[in-house]
């Protein structure tokens, strides 16, 4: 066979079109429950819809103090959070630390003034 006569064998492989899910950002404000009993009542009314939703989206959509939502063998459950600090606890702690920091800065400034 001469090089000029050579034609490579090519195959055209047709691939099936793939469908891909497009996830849009979740911007809905979460529904906050007072306690787990209120969430359970809500779950009973909306169980079918919530069963179709991923746990990630459920935890973005619903807030239960002291708990996160999980699924065990496809059944929606609540998991207790070990470190249950709220935003108010954190803000109170920050305020306390800011006051202490101001006191330290004041003491340092007075010390610098007396040493000069």
PyMOL commands that set and color helices and strands:
alter all, ss='L'
color gray80, all
select helices_A, chain A and resi 3-5+36-51+55-61+87-115
alter helices_A, ss='H'
color red, helices_A
select strands_A, chain A and resi 31-33+62-64+67-72+75-80
alter strands_A, ss='S'
color yellow, strands_A
deselect
rebuild
show_as cartoon
